[in-house]
């Protein structure tokens, strides 16, 4: 479903601030994989997702999505293949619009717009059904402005919107990092439910080592723009945080220094 072949990106090339963000990064995701991604600050996690989305073009390498070479495609042309949920709950929704209007925008993504009634009753019923599965009571608040929702409610709504069209690839960029622990756990529970029920190929960046171990069928760790650990199957199911830190040290030759990841 996704192939990254020797993808390289250097920022501020030729200056004192030169930074190799991705260093001949290669990664393959099979259809239905749920891959968690972890690494220290500057490891290349978000840079990798931005490369997939087309936020910027790589200096070298190739990106293939569901058999289509998207390396040179601009961001807006890749959007129809992707669903994305960001770290900031303020992103991904229109706060001044009603819940039902946000859902309508997501449901009609990629379709031609015409002069017709905005939302039909049949659509409202479908939105109520989808929202009820979140278990947050939003199905009775279709006319509420999204800006009045809590951070957790907005992230759950964004997750629903990102998956309504069943994207080829779902990208989750630390989407629980800004939430309190209880709300984060609820959003992760919803994430696993939606990904499993829709059999979505998913790439989830997380700062939380326990979440990286608990969720998904595969875990990768990035360091200095490269994959240094790729763990799946029974090996992943038996992992502990201590194991992961020790494996990082052996693979990278250095200590894992992200307190945020270790303490989460």
N, C-alpha and C positions, 0 to 999 in steps of 0.2 A: 504493500500500500504506500510506503514511503521509502525512498532511497536517498541518502546523502552520500555522495561520492567525493572524497577528498576536498570537502568544502573549506575554503580558507578566506579569512577576513582580517585585514590589518587596518586599524584606525590610526590616523595621524602619521601615516608612513613618512619616513625621512626626517621626522622631528624628534626632539628630546622626549616628547610624550607618546612616541610610537608604542602601540599595544597590539600584540597578536591575539585577537579575540577568539578566533577559530583556527586551528592548526591542522590542516588536512583531515578534517573530521569526517569520518565515515560511519554510517549507521543505517540499518535496515529494519523497518517495522513490517511485520506480516499483518494481513487482514485480521482484525479483531484483537490485536495486541493492546494491552493496557500497560504502558510503560511509565514508570515513575523515574524522575530525573533529579539527582541531588548533586551538590558540589559546593565548594566554598565561594566566597565573594570573588567575582571576576573569573570564575571557571569557564564561562561561556554559555550558561544555561539560557538566559533570555536572548542572547545574541543568536543562538541556534534557532530559537523559535522565530525571531525576527527574520532570519534568513529564509525559513520555510514560508513565512507570510509574505515575503517580498518587500518588507519595510526598507531594505536596502539589498543591492545585488552583491553576490560574493565576488571576491577578486579572482578566485579560481574554483574549479570543481563543478559538480552537477547536482541538481535537485530534481528528483522524479517523483510525481505523485500519481498513484494509480495508473502507472504506465505512461503518463504524460510528462514530458520534460518541461518543467515550469521555471527553469533557471533564469531565463531572461524575461519572464512575464512580469508586468507591473503588479503592484499590490491589489488593485481593484479587480484585475482579471483572475487572480487566484482566490478571491474572497468566496466565490461560489462553491469552492471545494472544501472550505474550512469553516470550523466553528471555533470561537475563541472566547475565553473568559479571563479577564485581567485580575491583577491583585487588588486594584482599587475598585470598590463597589460602585463608585460614581461613574465608572466607564461601562460601556456596553448597553446602557439604557438612556432614554431621553427623559430627564426628570420632570420636565414641564408637561409631559403627555400622560394620558391615563394608562393604566395597566393594559387594558384591552387594545389601546392604540399601539403600544409597544409590541404586543404579541402579534398584531396584524402586520406591522412592519416586518417582523421576523418571518411570519408565515408566507409573505408575498415577496420575499427576497429573490431577486433574479427574474421576476415576472414583469410583464409590461403593465404599465399603469394606464388606467382608463377613467372616464367620467362616469362613475357609478357610486352608489351608496358606500360609505366608508366601511361599515361592518354590519353584516347581516346577522339575524338572530341565530341562524344555524352555526355561524362562526362563534358567536358568544357562548353557545352551549359547549362547543368543542374546547374553547379556552377554559371554561369553568371546570370541565372534566380534567384537563391537563393540570390546572392549578390545584385541584383537589388532591391530586396524587403527591403534591409537595408536602401536604399536611401542615400548612402554615395559615390556613384560613383566608388565603388571598382570593379564592373563588367567589367570595361574597363582596369583594372590593374592586370589581372590574373598573369602576369609574373613578377610583382613587388615583391621584397623581403619584407617579413613581417616586418623586422627590420626597414624599411623606413616609416612605417605607424605611425600615431599619436596614443596616448594612447587610445583615444575613438574609433578609427578605429580598433585597435587591440582587444579591449574588445568586440566590436560588432562582429568581426570575431570569437573570442573565443566562444562567445555565440552561434553563428551559428554552429560552429564545435561541441560544446557540445550537441547540440540538433538534429544533422543530423540523428542520429540513434534512435531518440525518446526514451530516457532512461526511465527506470522505475521511477527514481527519479532525479530531477534536483536540484543541490545544488549551491547556489549563496552566496559566502562568502564576503560580503561587496564589491561587484564587481564594485561599482561606487565611492568608497571612495577616490581613487587616481585621480579622474577626476575633472575638473573645473565644476562649477554648470551647465552651458549650455550643456556641453557634457554629464554630468551625467544624465540630464533630457532626452536627446536623447536616451541614452542607456537604461534608465528605460522604455521609450516609446516602444523601440524595444523588451525589455524583456516581457512586458505585451502582446505585439502583438504575439510573438512567443509562449509564455506559453498558451495563450488563443486559438490560432489557432490549436495547437497540443495537447491541453487538457493535459498538462504535470503536474504531481504532483510535486510541487516545494516547497523547503524550502529556504527562503531567509533571511540571516543575514544582518541587516543594522544598521548603527549608526544614521540614519536619522529618527526621530520620524514621521515627516510628510509623508515620503515614507512608513513607516510601517503602518500608518493609511490609506493612499490613496490606496495602492496596496494590492491585494490578498483578499481572503474571510475570513481570520482568522489571528489574531495577538496573539503571545505569548510573554511573558516577562520572562526572566530568572534572577535569583538572587541566588548567592551562590550555583550554580549547580542544582537548582530546578526550575520548572515552577511555578511562583507565580500568573501569570495572563494569561487567555486564553479567548480571546474575539472574537466573530464572529457575523455575521448577522447584524441586525438593530443596535445593540449596538455598533458594530465597525464603522458602517457608520456615526454615530453621534458623534464619539470621537473627541476631540481636544487634542493638546499637553498638555495643562493645566490639562485636565481630566486624561490623562495618567500618568502624574507626581503625581497627587493626589492619584490615584488608587495604584500606586507603593508604596507610603508612607504608605497607609493603609494596604497593603498586606505584606510588608516587615518590617514595623516598623522602617524604616529609610528613609533618604532623598535620592533622585536620584541625584548622584554627577557627572554624565558624562556631562561636559560642551559641549563636542563635539556633543553629541546627541541632547542636548537642543538647541544649537545655529545653527545647520545645517539647 
